[in-house]
Amino acid sequence: MHSEAYVAASIHSPLQPSITALAGISRLLARQSLPTPQHSFGKDYPAIMRTVLQRVKSASVTVDGQLISSIGRGLLVLAAISKDDTEKDIESMPGKILKAKLWDDESTDPPGKWKKNVVEIEGEVLCVSQFTLLASMKKGNKPSFHQSASGLKAKEQYQAFFKKVQDSYQADKVKDGLFAAMMDVALVNDGPVTIQIDTDPPKMDDPTSLGPSGFGTPSNGTASTSVDVNDLVNNMTRITKEFKIPAELLE
């Protein structure tokens, strides 16, 4: 007697509608994409505040040949203010930067890896405004900066961010570049170690705003660019069932 093997196959009756349904779902997945940090059910996510931390042995900012700021061991922080940043974003980012454990604890044997932050090593911090961190290259070869904040808002929020970093540490250990200037930024990256920190991404839109099928257009009639994953799984479950096939048919 031959053993029996278990396989998953469609047994929807009649057979042809089941095959059609599976093919339709395959085409749907190929045509549409799941939500990403930039797209959520037909509209863009709000932009985020972004910083890039570089663990350095030294760093400096020069403008037109004049030294503006310099630090020794510590962090070079590149900061980009987005068009959607709020006071909460500005308030929360400095804490993440100052608490980032990017140094080893050399007091132990062997040294503990990634144990100390810039405050614990009594390092310095050099902040530099850099809106280009939010550039997009989705279309063509020219960077787009539509996610970046406009000049006045960017300056006000960057200055608030910089002051918060100073207030959260020691003001004399936190240096600044020159906002909106063409800067020459020099650094000796220690490692190298480079870390990107973004503000918390917003929650995805409620999938219930989509139409009854979860595909096509939402209930409000606007175009949808995404698939409702829950409905997709339910539809797949309804048209798929496990049944037995003799093993010799699989040989």
DRENDO-1510 file (C-alpha; in Angstrom, 1 decimal, always signed):
<recs>
REC; n; res; u; v; w
REC; 1; MET; +0.0; +0.0; +0.0 .
REC; 2; HIS; +1.3; +3.4; -0.9 .
REC; 3; SER; +1.6; +6.0; +1.7 .
REC; 4; GLU; -0.3; +9.2; +1.3 .
REC; 5; ALA; +1.2; +12.7; +1.0 .
REC; 6; TYR; -0.4; +15.9; +2.1 .
REC; 7; VAL; -0.4; +18.9; -0.2 .
REC; 8; ALA; -2.2; +22.2; -0.3 .
REC; 9; ALA; -4.4; +22.7; -3.4 .
REC; 10; SER; -7.5; +24.5; -4.5 .
REC; 11; ILE; -10.7; +22.5; -4.3 .
REC; 12; HIS; -13.1; +25.3; -4.9 .
REC; 13; SER; -16.0; +24.1; -7.0 .
REC; 14; PRO; -16.2; +24.6; -9.9 .
REC; 15; LEU; -12.4; +24.4; -10.5 .
REC; 16; GLN; -12.0; +27.2; -13.0 .
REC; 17; PRO; -13.3; +30.0; -10.7 .
REC; 18; SER; -10.8; +28.9; -8.1 .
REC; 19; ILE; -7.9; +29.1; -10.6 .
REC; 20; THR; -9.2; +32.5; -11.7 .
REC; 21; ALA; -9.3; +33.8; -8.2 .
REC; 22; LEU; -5.7; +32.7; -7.5 .
REC; 23; ALA; -4.5; +34.2; -10.7 .
REC; 24; GLY; -6.3; +37.4; -9.9 .
REC; 25; ILE; -4.7; +37.7; -6.5 .
REC; 26; SER; -1.2; +37.0; -8.0 .
REC; 27; ARG; -1.8; +39.8; -10.5 .
REC; 28; LEU; -3.0; +42.1; -7.7 .
REC; 29; LEU; +0.1; +41.5; -5.7 .
REC; 30; ALA; +2.3; +42.1; -8.7 .
REC; 31; ARG; +0.5; +45.3; -9.5 .
REC; 32; GLN; +0.2; +46.8; -6.0 .
REC; 33; SER; +2.6; +47.2; -3.1 .
REC; 34; LEU; +2.2; +46.9; +0.7 .
REC; 35; PRO; +2.5; +50.1; +2.7 .
REC; 36; THR; +6.0; +51.5; +3.3 .
REC; 37; PRO; +7.2; +54.4; +5.4 .
REC; 38; GLN; +6.5; +56.6; +2.3 .
REC; 39; HIS; +3.1; +55.2; +1.2 .
REC; 40; SER; +0.0; +54.3; +3.2 .
REC; 41; PHE; -3.3; +53.4; +1.7 .
REC; 42; GLY; -3.2; +56.1; -1.0 .
REC; 43; LYS; -1.4; +59.0; +0.7 .
REC; 44; ASP; +2.1; +59.8; +2.0 .
REC; 45; TYR; +3.2; +59.4; +5.6 .
REC; 46; PRO; +4.3; +62.6; +7.4 .
REC; 47; ALA; +8.0; +63.3; +7.0 .
REC; 48; ILE; +10.4; +62.5; +9.8 .
REC; 49; MET; +13.2; +64.3; +11.6 .
REC; 50; ARG; +16.5; +62.5; +10.8 .
REC; 51; THR; +19.9; +62.7; +12.4 .
REC; 52; VAL; +23.2; +60.9; +11.5 .
REC; 53; LEU; +25.6; +60.3; +14.4 .
REC; 54; GLN; +29.3; +59.7; +13.7 .
REC; 55; ARG; +31.6; +58.6; +16.4 .
REC; 56; VAL; +34.7; +60.8; +15.9 .
REC; 57; LYS; +38.2; +61.4; +17.3 .
REC; 58; SER; +37.9; +65.0; +16.1 .
REC; 59; ALA; +35.6; +67.2; +13.9 .
REC; 60; SER; +35.4; +70.8; +12.8 .
REC; 61; VAL; +33.4; +73.2; +10.8 .
REC; 62; THR; +35.0; +75.9; +8.6 .
REC; 63; VAL; +33.3; +78.6; +6.6 .
REC; 64; ASP; +35.2; +80.7; +4.0 .
REC; 65; GLY; +38.4; +79.6; +5.6 .
REC; 66; GLN; +37.4; +80.7; +9.1 .
REC; 67; LEU; +37.1; +78.0; +11.8 .
REC; 68; ILE; +33.6; +78.1; +13.3 .
REC; 69; SER; +33.7; +75.2; +15.7 .
REC; 70; SER; +35.8; +72.1; +16.6 .
REC; 71; ILE; +35.6; +69.2; +19.0 .
REC; 72; GLY; +37.8; +66.3; +20.1 .
REC; 73; ARG; +36.5; +62.9; +21.0 .
REC; 74; GLY; +32.7; +62.7; +20.8 .
REC; 75; LEU; +29.9; +62.9; +18.3 .
REC; 76; LEU; +29.4; +64.7; +15.0 .
REC; 77; VAL; +25.6; +65.1; +14.6 .
REC; 78; LEU; +24.1; +65.9; +11.2 .
REC; 79; ALA; +20.5; +67.0; +11.7 .
REC; 80; ALA; +17.6; +67.4; +9.2 .
REC; 81; ILE; +14.4; +69.1; +10.0 .
REC; 82; SER; +11.4; +67.9; +8.0 .
REC; 83; LYS; +8.3; +69.9; +7.0 .
REC; 84; ASP; +6.1; +67.8; +9.4 .
REC; 85; ASP; +8.3; +67.9; +12.5 .
REC; 86; THR; +6.6; +68.9; +15.7 .
REC; 87; GLU; +7.8; +70.2; +19.1 .
REC; 88; LYS; +7.6; +66.6; +20.3 .
REC; 89; ASP; +10.1; +65.5; +17.7 .
REC; 90; ILE; +12.5; +68.3; +18.6 .
REC; 91; GLU; +12.2; +67.5; +22.3 .
REC; 92; SER; +12.7; +63.7; +22.0 .
REC; 93; MET; +15.7; +63.6; +19.5 .
REC; 94; PRO; +18.4; +65.0; +21.8 .
REC; 95; GLY; +17.8; +62.3; +24.4 .
REC; 96; LYS; +18.2; +59.6; +21.8 .
REC; 97; ILE; +21.5; +61.1; +20.7 .
REC; 98; LEU; +23.0; +61.6; +24.1 .
REC; 99; LYS; +22.0; +58.1; +25.3 .
REC; 100; ALA; +23.2; +56.3; +22.2 .
REC; 101; LYS; +25.8; +53.8; +23.5 .
REC; 102; LEU; +28.5; +53.9; +20.8 .
REC; 103; TRP; +31.7; +53.4; +22.9 .
REC; 104; ASP; +33.2; +50.4; +24.7 .
REC; 105; ASP; +33.6; +50.2; +28.5 .
REC; 106; GLU; +37.3; +49.9; +28.8 .
REC; 107; SER; +37.1; +49.5; +32.6 .
REC; 108; THR; +36.3; +45.8; +32.2 .
REC; 109; ASP; +38.4; +42.9; +31.0 .
REC; 110; PRO; +37.6; +42.2; +28.2 .
REC; 111; PRO; +36.1; +45.6; +27.4 .
REC; 112; GLY; +32.3; +45.7; +27.2 .
REC; 113; LYS; +31.1; +46.4; +23.7 .
REC; 114; TRP; +28.7; +49.3; +23.0 .
REC; 115; LYS; +28.3; +50.1; +26.7 .
REC; 116; LYS; +28.8; +53.9; +27.0 .
REC; 117; ASN; +27.3; +57.1; +25.6 .
REC; 118; VAL; +28.9; +60.4; +24.9 .
REC; 119; VAL; +27.9; +61.8; +28.3 .
REC; 120; GLU; +29.5; +58.8; +30.1 .
REC; 121; ILE; +32.8; +59.3; +28.3 .
REC; 122; GLU; +32.6; +63.1; +28.8 .
REC; 123; GLY; +32.9; +63.6; +25.1 .
REC; 124; GLU; +31.9; +66.6; +23.0 .
REC; 125; VAL; +29.1; +67.1; +20.5 .
REC; 126; LEU; +29.2; +69.0; +17.2 .
REC; 127; CYS; +25.8; +69.6; +15.6 .
REC; 128; VAL; +25.5; +70.5; +11.9 .
REC; 129; SER; +22.3; +71.3; +10.1 .
REC; 130; GLN; +22.0; +69.2; +6.9 .
REC; 131; PHE; +18.7; +69.2; +5.1 .
REC; 132; THR; +20.0; +67.0; +2.4 .
REC; 133; LEU; +19.5; +63.9; +4.7 .
REC; 134; LEU; +15.9; +64.0; +3.7 .
REC; 135; ALA; +16.6; +64.0; -0.1 .
REC; 136; SER; +14.6; +61.6; -2.3 .
REC; 137; MET; +15.9; +60.1; -5.5 .
REC; 138; LYS; +12.7; +58.2; -6.5 .
REC; 139; LYS; +12.3; +60.1; -9.8 .
REC; 140; GLY; +15.3; +60.8; -12.1 .
REC; 141; ASN; +18.8; +61.6; -11.0 .
REC; 142; LYS; +18.2; +65.0; -9.4 .
REC; 143; PRO; +17.6; +64.9; -5.6 .
REC; 144; SER; +14.2; +66.2; -4.4 .
REC; 145; PHE; +14.0; +68.0; -1.0 .
REC; 146; HIS; +10.2; +68.3; -0.7 .
REC; 147; GLN; +10.3; +66.5; +2.7 .
REC; 148; SER; +12.6; +69.2; +4.2 .
REC; 149; ALA; +11.3; +72.1; +6.2 .
REC; 150; SER; +11.3; +75.6; +4.7 .
REC; 151; GLY; +14.0; +78.1; +5.7 .
REC; 152; LEU; +12.3; +79.9; +8.6 .
REC; 153; LYS; +10.7; +76.8; +10.2 .
REC; 154; ALA; +13.9; +74.8; +9.7 .
REC; 155; LYS; +16.0; +77.5; +11.4 .
REC; 156; GLU; +13.7; +77.9; +14.3 .
REC; 157; GLN; +13.3; +74.2; +15.0 .
REC; 158; TYR; +17.0; +73.4; +14.4 .
REC; 159; GLN; +17.9; +76.1; +16.9 .
REC; 160; ALA; +15.4; +74.7; +19.4 .
REC; 161; PHE; +16.9; +71.2; +18.9 .
REC; 162; PHE; +20.5; +72.5; +19.4 .
REC; 163; LYS; +19.5; +74.3; +22.6 .
REC; 164; LYS; +17.8; +71.2; +23.9 .
REC; 165; VAL; +21.0; +69.2; +23.3 .
REC; 166; GLN; +23.0; +71.9; +25.2 .
REC; 167; ASP; +20.5; +71.9; +28.1 .
REC; 168; SER; +20.5; +68.1; +28.3 .
REC; 169; TYR; +24.3; +67.9; +28.6 .
REC; 170; GLN; +26.9; +70.6; +29.2 .
REC; 171; ALA; +26.6; +73.7; +27.1 .
REC; 172; ASP; +30.3; +74.2; +26.7 .
REC; 173; LYS; +30.7; +70.6; +25.3 .
REC; 174; VAL; +28.0; +71.1; +22.6 .
REC; 175; LYS; +29.2; +73.1; +19.5 .
REC; 176; ASP; +27.3; +74.3; +16.4 .
REC; 177; GLY; +28.0; +74.8; +12.8 .
REC; 178; LEU; +26.7; +77.8; +10.8 .
REC; 179; PHE; +23.0; +77.4; +9.7 .
REC; 180; ALA; +22.4; +77.7; +5.9 .
REC; 181; ALA; +26.1; +78.3; +5.2 .
REC; 182; MET; +28.3; +76.5; +2.8 .
REC; 183; MET; +30.4; +74.6; +5.3 .
REC; 184; ASP; +33.6; +72.6; +5.1 .
REC; 185; VAL; +33.1; +69.8; +7.6 .
REC; 186; ALA; +36.2; +67.8; +8.6 .
REC; 187; LEU; +36.2; +64.7; +10.8 .
REC; 188; VAL; +38.2; +61.7; +11.8 .
REC; 189; ASN; +35.6; +58.9; +12.1 .
REC; 190; ASP; +36.5; +56.5; +14.9 .
REC; 191; GLY; +35.8; +53.0; +13.7 .
REC; 192; PRO; +34.2; +54.0; +11.5 .
REC; 193; VAL; +30.9; +54.2; +13.4 .
REC; 194; THR; +27.9; +55.9; +11.8 .
REC; 195; ILE; +24.4; +55.6; +13.1 .
REC; 196; GLN; +21.1; +57.0; +11.7 .
REC; 197; ILE; +18.3; +58.0; +14.1 .
REC; 198; ASP; +14.8; +58.9; +12.9 .
REC; 199; THR; +11.9; +60.1; +15.0 .
REC; 200; ASP; +9.2; +57.5; +15.6 .
REC; 201; PRO; +7.4; +56.8; +12.3 .
REC; 202; PRO; +3.7; +57.5; +12.4 .
REC; 203; LYS; +1.1; +54.7; +12.6 .
REC; 204; MET; -0.3; +53.4; +9.4 .
REC; 205; ASP; -3.8; +54.5; +8.4 .
REC; 206; ASP; -6.7; +52.3; +9.6 .
REC; 207; PRO; -7.2; +49.6; +7.0 .
REC; 208; THR; -11.0; +49.8; +7.7 .
REC; 209; SER; -11.0; +53.0; +5.6 .
REC; 210; LEU; -10.7; +50.7; +2.5 .
REC; 211; GLY; -13.7; +49.4; +0.7 .
REC; 212; PRO; -15.5; +46.1; +1.7 .
REC; 213; SER; -13.2; +43.9; -0.4 .
REC; 214; GLY; -10.0; +45.5; +0.8 .
REC; 215; PHE; -8.9; +46.0; -2.8 .
REC; 216; GLY; -9.5; +48.7; -5.4 .
REC; 217; THR; -11.0; +51.9; -4.0 .
REC; 218; PRO; -11.6; +52.9; -0.3 .
REC; 219; SER; -15.1; +53.6; +0.9 .
REC; 220; ASN; -14.5; +57.4; +0.4 .
REC; 221; GLY; -14.0; +56.8; -3.3 .
REC; 222; THR; -10.4; +57.9; -3.6 .
REC; 223; ALA; -7.8; +55.8; -5.4 .
REC; 224; SER; -6.0; +53.2; -3.3 .
REC; 225; THR; -2.5; +52.0; -3.9 .
REC; 226; SER; -2.3; +49.2; -1.4 .
REC; 227; VAL; -3.7; +45.8; -0.4 .
REC; 228; ASP; -5.6; +45.1; +2.8 .
REC; 229; VAL; -3.4; +42.2; +4.1 .
REC; 230; ASN; -6.1; +40.8; +6.4 .
REC; 231; ASP; -8.6; +40.5; +3.5 .
REC; 232; LEU; -6.0; +39.0; +1.3 .
REC; 233; VAL; -5.3; +36.3; +3.8 .
REC; 234; ASN; -9.0; +35.6; +4.4 .
REC; 235; ASN; -9.6; +35.3; +0.6 .
REC; 236; MET; -6.6; +32.9; +0.2 .
REC; 237; THR; -7.9; +30.8; +3.1 .
REC; 238; ARG; -11.4; +30.5; +1.6 .
REC; 239; ILE; -10.2; +29.2; -1.7 .
REC; 240; THR; -7.4; +26.8; -0.4 .
REC; 241; LYS; -7.8; +23.5; +1.5 .
REC; 242; GLU; -5.6; +20.6; +2.4 .
REC; 243; PHE; -6.4; +17.2; +1.0 .
REC; 244; LYS; -4.6; +13.8; +0.4 .
REC; 245; ILE; -2.9; +12.8; -2.9 .
REC; 246; PRO; -1.4; +9.3; -3.3 .
REC; 247; ALA; +2.4; +9.4; -3.0 .
REC; 248; GLU; +3.0; +7.8; -6.5 .
REC; 249; LEU; +1.4; +10.7; -8.2 .
REC; 250; LEU; +4.1; +13.0; -6.7 .
REC; 251; GLU; +7.0; +10.8; -8.0 .
</recs>
